[in-house]
Amino acid sequence: MTSVAICRYGAGNVRSVELALQRLGAELTDDVETADLAILPGDGAARSAMDGLRERGTDELLRERHAAGGAILGICLGLQLALDESEEDGGVPGLGLVPGRAVRLEGGRIPRIGWAPVHPDGETYWFAHSYAAESDATVATSEGFAAVVESGSFTGVQFHPEKSGAAGARFLERCLSRA
C-alpha cells in the first residue's frame, strides 16, 4: 500500500483528494517527510497558500523532499506554487521546485473551467484555473496551456485528477505506482 501525505496550507481541495486516494487504496498520513508520495493540492490563492505552507514549515519539507528525489504531485494551484514565482496577488515567490512562473490567463474564458483534452495522452480532464504555468519543463498541454509539468521527482498538473472521473483515477493510479 502506498502512503500519501496531502500537504495542508489552510485551503485546497483536500477532502476530494483524500476521497479519490482512499478509493484507490492509498494509506493517508500527515508525514510529508516519509510518505511515498506528497501531494500539494489545488484551490485557493498563491499568497495565502504560500503563507500557510511557510507557517507550517511545509515549504522547506517540500524543498528537502524534492532535493532528495521524493515523489511530489502538485495539483492546479499546487503546480503553480512549485514554480519559481506567480503573478497572482501582485507577485509571489514560489517553492522553486520547477523553473518557470504562473501567469494570468488572457482572453477566452476566465476562469477556464470545464472538461478539456490533454495532449499528447489524449485523456480529457476537469480544469478550473485563472493562472497557468509557463515552464520549459512542460510535457503535456491542453488548449495551448501547460497541463503537465515534470521536473525530477515532481509532477504537476493544471487539471484536477480527483474531479476527473475514470481518467483522473487512472492518472492518480499511475502516480501511486511510481511513488
C-alpha positions as CSV (number, residue, x, y, z in Angstrom):
1,M,0.0,0.0,0.0
2,T,1.3,3.4,-1.0
3,S,1.4,6.1,1.8
4,V,0.4,9.6,0.7
5,A,0.7,12.9,2.6
6,I,-1.6,15.7,1.5
7,C,0.1,19.0,2.3
8,R,-2.2,21.3,4.2
9,Y,-2.0,25.1,3.9
10,G,-5.4,26.3,5.2
11,A,-7.2,25.9,1.9
12,G,-7.1,23.5,-1.0
13,N,-9.3,20.7,-2.2
14,V,-8.1,18.3,0.5
15,R,-11.3,16.3,1.0
16,S,-11.9,15.5,-2.6
17,V,-8.2,14.4,-3.0
18,E,-8.5,12.3,0.2
19,L,-11.6,10.5,-1.1
20,A,-10.1,9.9,-4.5
21,L,-6.9,8.3,-2.9
22,Q,-8.9,6.2,-0.5
23,R,-10.9,4.8,-3.4
24,L,-7.6,3.7,-4.9
25,G,-6.5,2.1,-1.7
26,A,-3.8,4.6,-0.7
27,E,-2.8,4.9,3.0
28,L,-3.1,8.6,4.1
29,T,-0.6,10.0,6.5
30,D,0.3,13.5,7.7
31,D,4.1,12.8,7.5
32,V,5.3,14.7,4.4
33,E,8.9,13.6,5.0
34,T,8.4,9.8,4.9
35,A,5.3,9.3,2.8
36,D,5.8,7.5,-0.5
37,L,4.1,10.4,-2.3
38,A,3.4,14.0,-1.1
39,I,0.5,15.9,-2.8
40,L,0.3,19.7,-2.9
41,P,-3.5,20.2,-3.6
42,G,-5.1,22.9,-5.6
43,D,-7.7,25.6,-4.9
44,G,-7.0,29.0,-3.2
45,A,-4.8,32.0,-3.8
46,A,-1.0,31.9,-4.2
47,R,-0.1,34.3,-1.4
48,S,-2.2,32.8,1.3
49,A,-1.2,29.3,0.2
50,M,2.5,30.1,0.4
51,D,1.9,31.8,3.7
52,G,0.2,28.7,5.0
53,L,3.0,26.4,3.8
54,R,5.6,28.6,5.4
55,E,3.7,28.9,8.7
56,R,3.6,25.0,8.9
57,G,7.2,24.5,7.7
58,T,5.9,22.5,4.8
59,D,7.6,24.7,2.2
60,E,11.0,23.6,3.5
61,L,9.9,20.0,3.8
62,L,8.8,20.0,0.2
63,R,12.1,21.5,-1.0
64,E,14.1,18.9,1.0
65,R,11.9,16.1,-0.3
66,H,12.4,17.3,-3.9
67,A,16.1,17.6,-3.4
68,A,16.2,14.0,-2.1
69,G,14.2,12.7,-5.0
70,G,11.0,12.1,-3.1
71,A,7.8,11.9,-5.3
72,I,5.6,15.1,-5.2
73,L,2.4,15.7,-7.1
74,G,1.1,19.3,-7.5
75,I,-2.5,19.7,-8.5
76,C,-3.6,23.0,-10.1
77,L,-2.5,25.7,-7.6
78,G,-0.1,23.1,-6.3
79,L,1.6,23.1,-9.6
80,Q,1.8,26.9,-9.7
81,L,3.2,27.0,-6.1
82,A,6.0,24.7,-7.2
83,L,7.3,27.2,-9.8
84,D,9.8,30.0,-9.1
85,E,7.1,32.6,-8.9
86,S,3.4,33.6,-9.6
87,E,2.0,36.8,-11.0
88,E,-1.0,36.3,-8.7
89,D,-1.6,38.7,-5.8
90,G,0.9,41.2,-7.2
91,G,3.7,38.6,-7.4
92,V,4.5,35.7,-5.1
93,P,7.8,33.8,-4.8
94,G,7.1,30.0,-5.2
95,L,8.8,26.9,-3.9
96,G,11.3,26.9,-6.7
97,L,11.0,23.1,-7.4
98,V,10.4,23.7,-11.1
99,P,11.7,26.5,-13.3
100,G,9.0,28.8,-14.5
101,R,6.2,31.1,-13.4
102,A,2.4,31.2,-13.2
103,V,0.9,33.8,-15.4
104,R,-2.7,35.2,-15.6
105,L,-4.7,33.8,-18.5
106,E,-5.5,36.3,-21.2
107,G,-8.6,36.2,-23.4
108,G,-11.0,33.4,-23.8
109,R,-12.9,32.1,-20.8
110,I,-11.5,33.2,-17.4
111,P,-11.6,31.3,-15.2
112,R,-11.0,28.4,-17.6
113,I,-13.5,25.9,-16.2
114,G,-14.6,22.6,-17.8
115,W,-13.5,19.4,-19.4
116,A,-10.6,19.6,-21.9
117,P,-8.3,17.1,-23.6
118,V,-4.6,16.9,-22.7
119,H,-2.1,16.2,-25.4
120,P,-0.2,14.0,-26.2
121,D,-2.0,11.5,-23.9
122,G,-5.5,12.2,-25.3
123,E,-7.3,11.9,-22.0
124,T,-9.9,14.5,-21.0
125,Y,-9.7,16.1,-17.5
126,W,-11.5,18.7,-15.4
127,F,-9.9,22.2,-15.3
128,A,-10.7,25.2,-13.1
129,H,-8.0,27.9,-13.2
130,S,-7.2,31.6,-13.9
131,Y,-3.4,31.2,-14.0
132,A,-1.2,28.8,-15.9
133,A,2.3,27.6,-15.7
134,E,4.9,28.8,-18.2
135,S,7.8,26.4,-17.9
136,D,10.4,24.6,-20.1
137,A,9.5,21.5,-18.0
138,T,6.0,21.3,-19.7
139,V,5.4,17.8,-21.1
140,A,1.7,18.0,-22.0
141,T,-0.7,20.8,-23.0
142,S,-4.4,21.5,-23.1
143,E,-5.8,24.1,-25.5
144,G,-2.4,25.8,-25.6
145,F,-1.7,25.9,-21.9
146,A,0.6,23.7,-19.8
147,A,-1.3,20.7,-18.5
148,V,1.5,18.6,-17.1
149,V,4.9,19.8,-15.9
150,E,7.7,17.4,-14.7
151,S,11.0,18.2,-13.0
152,G,12.9,15.5,-11.3
153,S,10.6,13.8,-8.8
154,F,8.0,16.5,-9.2
155,T,4.9,16.1,-11.4
156,G,2.5,19.0,-11.6
157,V,-0.9,19.1,-13.3
158,Q,-3.1,22.0,-14.1
159,F,-6.2,19.8,-14.1
160,H,-7.9,18.2,-11.1
161,P,-7.5,14.4,-11.4
162,E,-9.6,14.0,-8.2
163,K,-12.6,15.5,-10.1
164,S,-11.9,13.9,-13.5
165,G,-13.7,10.6,-13.2
166,A,-12.2,7.5,-14.6
167,A,-9.4,9.4,-16.5
168,G,-8.4,11.1,-13.2
169,A,-8.4,7.8,-11.3
170,R,-6.1,6.3,-13.9
171,F,-3.8,9.3,-13.6
172,L,-3.7,9.0,-9.8
173,E,-3.1,5.3,-10.0
174,R,-0.1,5.9,-12.2
175,C,1.3,8.4,-9.7
176,L,0.8,5.9,-6.9
177,S,2.5,3.1,-8.8
178,R,5.6,5.4,-9.5
179,A,5.9,6.6,-5.9
